Amino acid sequence: MPAPSEGPRETVSFAELLKSYRGRSGLTQQQLADFATLSVRAIRDLESGRVRRPRRESVGLLADALRLGDPERLQLHAAGGSPADLRVAPRPLPVPSAPPALPAPPGTLVGREAELQVLLDQVTVYGHRLVSVVGISGIGKTHLVLEAARVLRAKGWGVRWHASAGEPLCCGAAPAAGSGGPPPGAADLTDDLAGAIGERHELLVIDGGDASGSGRVDVGELLRRCPGLRVVVTGLTPRYLPGERVLPLTALAMPEEARDYDHARLSEVESVALFLSHMRRSRPGFRLREDNAHAVVQLCRWLDGVPRALEYAAGWCLVYPPERLLARAGQDSSLLSSPAGCGCQDLLRSLARSVDIVAEGCRQVLAEVADRPHWTVGDLDHLVPDPAAALHALLVHGLVRPAGARFPERFTVLQLVRLLYVRDRALTRVARVG
């Protein structure tokens, strides 16, 4: 094989050239993946030849990570089949104004490393133009896409952020300036974004893309008018547009029940780590001990590992220690709202939107299995014509989850969904008595 410096030859494949450049740089596949913000699996696929025509942006990230000069960069792009007019890394076009700053992150992203890499790969390696991150309110969609946007902007991508106007904020307060409201009509907003983006290669993040009202962007029309645009959108449900890739965001990993706990290992479980990080804001000296570890484990399991539920519960620990909070958990639904806010920030209220948005058959399934500890897809045969499709929809929307390694091929409804049904049944009984 010719040395990379000899110039492009048709006999040199992209895989061979990439391996040669990486070998010369002394980087491992993992190191190259880290420097290029790609997954190590993507590097393996490229070097094995399974991916023969990588996306131009992925080649650019690799060239940056390998510190290639212009001739070598051209050679790598040529081997990957990049169009001639795109072989040189694109330089930012003059714009009337720079894209607005990204929102401030709510904290360190905990336990989402795999999901973050999948999202980055979908946009960069595989070049998908529309990726929808879906799940229930409070599952961490905004935090995940914000971290992805920050990573890509640091790599030189043009990134725009748009927060759709959904339900009123706490107590009906008006949104802050720059948060997406009060927006113009959907058509006007789409026109404005299309005019600002034009033919530039940019990423647009739409947070809350399924919000109703005038803040909604016509994503399909925007993609049609802006050929270089990629869109990442968060929402309760997929957009069901051609070419859409869906990333369902599920709960953080939860600890297993045990008689004795290794406190160091327990604190590394995703849901426990997040709970502790929130709790130490108000109780800096809190540590896992023999007398509180069981309560922390049960709280994380009872709250399904949902990040916002863990945040709210940790806030209430300023009033109640974990043991007392666990004792009150099944009796006081106000613990599922922010202790620093008001009733507008209520997880059950937000969860009701996710239940309402699924098809009637899926709601029928939820009502039937809500009280069961776990069940199989076969248990749904008498409820809906296509039980597998109904289960798939409920999993995508994040309302059910696998029951765990102890119960293979079984599923369970989120505890928060059960609480929602318990509350609704209680309200129905009160209404009937009244």
WOJO-V869536 format. One line per field, one symbol per residue. psi: psi as a letter, one per 20 degrees, with the letter a starting at -180 (. if undefined). A space follows every 10 residues. Layout:
psi: ???
//
This chain:
psi: pqqhiirpqh iorggggghg gghhijqrgg gggghjkrqh hggghghijh ohmqqghggg gghghilqrg ghgggggghi kqqhjjhppq qpqpqhqqqq qqqpqiapop kkgghghggg hhgggikpho ppoqrrpjik gggghggghg ghhhjjqppq ppoqocqqap kjqqqqpijj rprarggggg ggghhhgcjq orpppoplij qraijppngg hghhinhjqq pppqrhqril qpjpppnpor qqpqqqqrgq pohghhiipg hgggghhghi hhmhjpqprh iiggggghgh ghjjkpghgh ggghhiihgp rhghghhigi hniiijrphi baihmohhgh hhhhghirqh hhhggghhjh iqhrrrhhij higqhnhghg ggghggikir rqirhhmqjq rqqqhhgghg hgghhghggg hhh.
//
